[in-house]
């Protein structure tokens, strides 16, 4: 069974999902929102947090999966089509973070520009993770939390003495236009509110799950906001030039002058976690395909998606800026539809099957009925029939 | 057994991941790579508007690290100059280890960010690398011999270390901070102003090693056992990337005590002792420093609030044994003289800032943050109109 614990979902919110916002997003946001980047990001988080809380509330009301909700409302075929659309969207949403990670590894962790082959092992990892189903998401979350809890605060603590938080003042200097543009163009990094919807029915809801999940999400949001504040406090106007802030914020500390870039230890840990964070949309995408085609072996969609990303990574090797610009300018309507409107619409989907149970029973009920003990008169009649057969 | 193979698998995966993320295990062919330790930038003497670029390249040797300077006399951009190093020497210059950017003083006559833009664009140059301006040509200074038997760049970096900053004698800055100032509202910044003092005669540094150039070569001094020492006690102020003024050593110290991370310093104070003027060397520990900009009756007021503890380190007049023993106790008149001296130096720094347009204390930024609505009205004349208020107290042990 692909059942996660609520704890694992919370860890996912707190320690895995924030990672996608720690690489290119801060400098992009600084470009549009300048010193108001915190306001811009907080606006995105408020929207996303509201969606997450609503989906968790929905989870408290039903044990159905999203596929079952679709099926109950629109029928099986429509549900399959919707799930295939979701799979395509999730694959697409993984493209920008994957290219970010590729550039991060190739620019920050190598002295000279290496070949794309250096990043190729990622696709094998993602393929393997995708074949293992949703259960691995929980394991990833369990493993990620302690690593995140150690590495992220260490990087922040090394950076804090160099941050001047006065640079964030005065609030609103970028104007409403700057703040809202930052929020709008930041949407490609805020697709995660779709994930709990796809996990609906795949995790064991517990009492107080809405609060626990929302608080975990808020903790992840707090970590991102803290990083943004420290990042802008250190680089100020130069923030727009500084991609991959995690790699730069801690390097000014004099603590490790003789040791060299000791902050890279924590950076490696974060980069490792980022790989798993990248696998999440891909795993969910494969999950959607398998829901649509239950008899399909998981390795087929997993390999196909990883291969598709590999091909895109090769084709778009030198086109990151074009991809980023495209994602920021043209995909927000798509993101709003899939990640914000769809979870809201899910609240109104039918939670029970359309047809009465007497007319056509679902396979689970049929199986349960077969296993149930037969009434006494039926048992006697069956016994006499068998005795008669054996006698003839 | 299963557990054993799990651990073997985990260990192998860990090793692979380390290889995946780091090329530190990869060998760098040092025969083909020029490890640039410092870059010197001068205004070209050959063509107006062009740059002369000098790369100090570390040459690993079995006995010691040596340096070789490669100079490109004229290039339209700094990037072109560095590429020219590759073409002339056949070495691929790697700037990852570049820890110093040195500007000649002629280069500072025009916007230095015409040259420094290359380093901001390059993802291979650390923005934490030190930056300084020098008296004369950077090419010559990089050709100077080091008194400590290392690369000239390393010797200069020692003068500009964070430890030097803590003593207050040098205003150290790096590329990031200098660029932040330039792109801020203030459009101002400062660089330590290096000069070469050929004083360490016969001190036996490895003179000549770093002075020998591979190509055109730097005309470094320092052959024949003499060595140069570097002084960075002066500070050059910049406005809009162009040289604006120079702070003298005493002003540099005052600025450091009031504004930067300097907490311990040594300074000299003149005071009367038994009817005669004497010079006291004071060790100072700054216990509190704060600066605030306020608008008082429509006048911008910059308030400095500084608290320091002092003790006598030396004096020009002979002292009794009791006075030497009581070194921690500084006479009141010396403390007051120190306060006055500090105020005078700080006022002199502010005066230079007002005259040159260099917003060294970030007054524009402070005003824009605290009074965003009033800022436009004051922006143009802020430096000239600002009144300074000093609340400086030196104390001693009692």
Interface residues (C-beta under 8 A of the other chain):
Chain A: X105 X107 X109 X110 X111 X112 X114 X118 X121 X166 X169 X170 X173 X235 X236 X237 X238 X241 X243 X248 X251 X252 X254 X257 X264 X268 X271 X272
Chain B: X16 X17 X18 X20 X21 X22 X23 X28 X94 X96 X120 X123 X124 X126 X127 X128 X162 X176 X179 X180 X183 X184 X368 X369 X370 X372
